[in-house]
């Protein structure tokens, strides 16, 4: 299960509207690097036949079956890291 906070969902909706991606899904991806760390990515995309569709906080998220295990239990938030520096974490 993937959880999207209310702040992250709000920012995702703003980004979708600004980039004219209202008809696309939010794709979350993850891969394990050679040193064991996990790299995450996200963007707007269409759904393919092997994707899993998840809804959280009113956002439809698609993930590839190849990275589903790495995304289990993930929470996506949008926070202020430093004054004026907002990021998804």
C-alpha positions as CSV (number, residue, x, y, z in Angstrom):
1,X,0.0,0.0,0.0
2,X,1.2,3.5,-0.9
3,X,0.1,6.5,1.2
4,X,0.0,10.0,-0.2
5,X,-0.4,12.8,2.4
6,X,-2.9,15.6,1.9
7,X,-0.1,18.1,1.2
8,X,1.5,15.9,-1.4
9,X,-1.9,15.2,-3.0
10,X,-2.6,18.9,-3.2
11,X,0.8,19.6,-4.9
12,X,0.4,16.7,-7.3
13,X,-3.0,18.1,-8.4
14,X,-1.4,21.5,-8.9
15,X,1.5,20.0,-10.9
16,X,-0.9,18.0,-13.1
17,X,-2.9,21.1,-13.9
18,X,0.1,23.2,-14.6
19,X,1.6,20.6,-17.0
20,X,-1.8,19.7,-18.6
21,X,-1.5,16.1,-17.3
22,X,-5.0,16.0,-15.8
23,X,-5.8,12.9,-17.9
24,X,-2.6,11.0,-16.8
25,X,-1.7,9.0,-13.8
26,X,1.0,9.7,-11.3
27,X,3.7,7.0,-11.8
28,X,5.9,6.1,-8.9
29,X,9.0,4.0,-9.5
30,X,11.9,2.6,-7.5
31,X,15.0,0.6,-8.2
32,X,17.7,-0.8,-6.0
33,X,21.2,0.4,-6.8
34,X,24.3,-1.7,-6.6
35,X,25.2,-0.4,-3.1
36,X,21.8,-1.3,-1.8
37,X,20.2,2.2,-1.7
38,X,16.8,2.7,-3.3
39,X,16.3,5.4,-5.9
40,X,12.8,6.8,-6.3
41,X,11.2,8.6,-9.2
42,X,7.8,9.9,-10.2
43,X,6.1,11.6,-13.1
44,X,2.8,11.7,-15.0
45,X,2.3,8.7,-17.4
46,X,-0.3,6.5,-19.0
47,X,-1.2,3.1,-17.5
48,X,0.2,0.0,-19.2
49,X,-1.3,-3.5,-19.0
50,X,1.1,-4.7,-16.3
51,X,0.8,-1.7,-14.0
52,X,-1.0,-1.8,-10.6
53,X,-3.5,1.1,-10.0
54,X,-3.6,2.4,-6.4
55,X,-5.7,5.4,-5.2
56,X,-4.6,7.4,-2.2
57,X,-5.8,10.9,-1.0
58,X,-7.7,11.3,-4.3
59,X,-4.7,10.6,-6.5
60,X,-4.6,7.7,-8.9
61,X,-1.1,6.2,-8.8
62,X,0.3,3.5,-11.2
63,X,3.3,1.4,-10.4
64,X,5.1,-1.2,-12.4
65,X,4.9,-4.8,-11.1
66,X,8.7,-4.8,-11.2
67,X,9.0,-2.2,-8.5
68,X,5.9,-3.0,-6.4
69,X,7.9,-4.7,-3.6
70,X,10.2,-1.7,-3.2
71,X,7.2,0.7,-2.9
72,X,5.2,-1.3,-0.3
73,X,4.5,0.8,2.7
74,X,5.9,4.0,1.2
75,X,4.5,7.4,2.2
76,X,4.8,10.3,-0.2
77,X,4.8,13.7,1.4
78,X,5.6,17.3,0.4
79,X,7.6,19.2,3.0
80,X,9.7,22.3,3.4
81,X,13.3,21.0,3.8
82,X,14.8,24.5,4.3
83,X,13.0,27.9,4.2
84,X,11.4,28.2,0.8
85,X,12.7,24.8,-0.4
86,X,9.8,22.4,-0.8
87,X,10.3,18.8,-1.9
88,X,8.6,15.5,-2.2
89,X,10.0,13.0,0.2
